[in-house]
Amino acid sequence: MKFFFTLILIANLSFAETRLLLVGGGKRPVQAMQEFAILAGGDQAKLLIIPWASETTESAENIKLEFAPYTKGIDIAPHRLAPQELSEFMTKVEKATGVFFTGGNQNILMSLLREYNLIQIFRKKFHTGTVFGGTSAGTAIMSNPMLTGQADLSVLNGSQVELAEGLGLLPPGIIVDQHFIVRSRFNRLAGLILNKKAHTGLAVDESTSVLIKNDQAQVIGPTQALIFKRKSDHELNVEVMSPGSTFTLPHP
């Protein structure tokens, strides 16, 4: 009998719905932040904000204020973890029903996730139902590989775009970009797809977000998200997704 219930538990964990919020940077859409908090449990949510991509916790404090109308269970991780803080922090990670990463420098963020041995822990939490999200650099880490921010934007050449390991909560083969329209980042994402660095590019504009449940996505915010897919060595399909539109994440 005990063996039977163990199998049921494993099955439930394996098929938990995954929920991921990608904010393109800039102003975070109110509806998207509300939806994140609701998915994490509403007034019963336990949210953990990770500020490590930034030099300060100012952005994390602002994000906490945005979540505050929907839940009081909000913690901000220490800006850097001292050895004596690690055990308490890991307890918060274990209890968290939602994890949100601030903007800043995605390379620093990933370096600290490696240093604190959190990459596999966060991946496991995501795939067993914890809601994850981020803005700007906190969105960049959600693909694997991720964009480091180093690129020659004057050419359409994916070999001039630097990639590194990301947290990788998006399905394999999808690379995410942010601040996309505002910062004219067409060249680097298009170049990567043409150079076969990924099968799909997901571009999220500033002040806009994409909320993904399993492989179903919705654009939340005032501008657009774009989907890049390679058609041939010299052709791309680019689909512009308007505010409120829904789509299925492309598969290889």
SVG drawing of the C-alpha trace seen along z (x, -y; Angstrom):
<svg xmlns="http://www.w3.org/2000/svg" viewBox="-6 -52 38 54">
<polyline fill="none" stroke="black" stroke-width="0.4" points="0.0,0.0 2.8,-2.4 4.5,-1.6 1.3,-2.5 1.0,-5.9 4.7,-6.7 4.1,-6.1 1.1,-8.5 3.2,-11.2 5.9,-10.9 3.4,-11.0 1.8,-14.2 5.2,-15.9 6.2,-14.8 3.1,-16.3 2.9,-19.6 1.9,-22.6 4.9,-24.9 4.3,-28.7 6.8,-31.3 6.5,-35.1 8.9,-36.9 8.9,-40.7 10.9,-42.6 12.2,-45.2 11.1,-48.7 7.7,-49.2 6.2,-45.9 2.6,-45.4 0.2,-45.5 -1.9,-42.6 1.1,-40.4 2.4,-41.0 -1.1,-40.3 -1.4,-37.1 2.0,-36.0 1.0,-36.5 -2.4,-34.7 -0.7,-31.7 1.7,-31.5 -1.2,-31.2 -2.7,-34.7 -2.9,-35.8 -1.3,-32.4 1.6,-32.9 5.2,-32.9 7.2,-34.9 11.0,-35.1 12.5,-38.0 16.2,-37.5 18.1,-40.8 21.5,-39.4 21.6,-40.8 21.5,-44.3 24.1,-46.3 21.4,-47.2 18.1,-45.9 16.2,-49.0 14.5,-47.2 13.6,-44.3 11.9,-46.7 9.9,-48.2 8.8,-44.8 7.8,-43.9 5.5,-47.0 3.9,-45.8 3.2,-42.4 2.0,-43.7 -1.7,-44.3 -2.0,-40.5 0.0,-38.9 2.0,-39.7 4.2,-36.7 7.1,-38.4 10.8,-38.0 13.8,-39.6 16.9,-37.6 20.0,-39.2 21.9,-41.1 24.7,-38.6 24.6,-35.5 27.1,-35.2 27.9,-31.6 25.9,-31.9 22.8,-33.1 22.8,-30.1 20.8,-27.7 18.0,-30.3 17.9,-31.2 17.5,-27.6 14.6,-27.2 12.9,-30.2 13.7,-28.6 12.1,-25.4 8.9,-27.1 8.6,-29.6 5.6,-29.2 6.9,-31.9 10.5,-33.1 11.1,-36.4 14.4,-37.7 15.2,-41.5 16.9,-43.1 20.6,-44.1 23.4,-41.9 22.4,-38.3 26.1,-37.1 26.5,-38.1 23.2,-36.5 24.1,-33.2 27.5,-33.3 25.9,-33.6 23.3,-30.9 26.3,-28.6 28.2,-29.7 25.3,-29.0 24.5,-25.7 21.0,-26.8 20.6,-26.0 19.4,-22.4 17.4,-23.3 15.5,-26.1 15.0,-23.9 13.5,-21.2 11.2,-23.7 10.0,-25.0 9.2,-21.6 7.3,-20.6 5.0,-23.6 6.7,-26.7 5.9,-29.9 9.1,-31.6 9.5,-35.0 11.9,-37.8 12.4,-41.1 15.2,-42.2 18.3,-40.2 15.9,-38.1 14.1,-37.2 17.4,-36.7 18.4,-33.8 15.3,-31.8 16.7,-30.3 19.7,-28.0 21.8,-29.2 21.2,-32.8 22.3,-36.1 25.1,-37.6 24.6,-41.1 27.8,-41.1 27.2,-41.4 27.9,-43.3 24.5,-44.8 25.7,-46.4 25.7,-43.1 23.2,-40.3 25.6,-37.5 24.9,-35.1 28.6,-34.3 29.1,-37.8 26.6,-37.2 27.9,-35.8 26.0,-33.1 26.4,-31.4 24.7,-29.0 21.3,-30.2 18.9,-28.9 17.0,-27.2 13.4,-27.2 12.2,-27.7 12.1,-24.6 15.4,-23.7 16.0,-25.4 14.3,-28.7 16.4,-31.8 14.7,-34.8 15.6,-38.4 14.2,-41.5 13.9,-45.3 13.5,-44.1 11.8,-46.8 12.9,-49.8 16.6,-48.8 16.5,-47.7 17.7,-44.1 16.5,-42.6 20.0,-41.8 21.2,-39.8 18.2,-37.5 17.6,-37.1 21.3,-36.3 21.3,-33.6 18.3,-31.9 19.8,-32.1 23.1,-30.7 21.2,-27.7 22.0,-28.6 18.4,-27.9 15.3,-26.9 13.1,-29.7 13.7,-33.3 11.2,-34.7 11.5,-38.5 9.7,-40.5 9.5,-44.3 10.0,-46.7 7.0,-47.2 5.4,-44.0 5.4,-40.4 4.8,-36.9 3.1,-34.5 3.6,-30.9 1.7,-27.9 3.2,-24.7 3.6,-25.6 0.7,-28.0 1.7,-31.7 -0.1,-35.0 1.2,-38.6 0.4,-40.9 1.3,-44.6 1.0,-47.6 3.3,-46.5 4.3,-43.3 6.2,-40.0 7.8,-38.5 8.5,-34.9 11.5,-34.1 11.7,-30.8 14.2,-29.8 12.7,-28.8 15.9,-28.2 19.5,-29.3 18.4,-32.7 14.8,-33.1 13.1,-33.8 9.5,-33.7 8.8,-36.5 5.4,-36.6 4.3,-39.7 2.1,-38.9 -0.2,-41.8 -1.2,-42.6 -3.6,-40.0 -2.9,-37.5 -2.2,-33.8 0.1,-31.3 1.7,-27.9 5.5,-27.8 7.0,-26.4 8.7,-23.0 11.6,-21.8"/>
</svg>
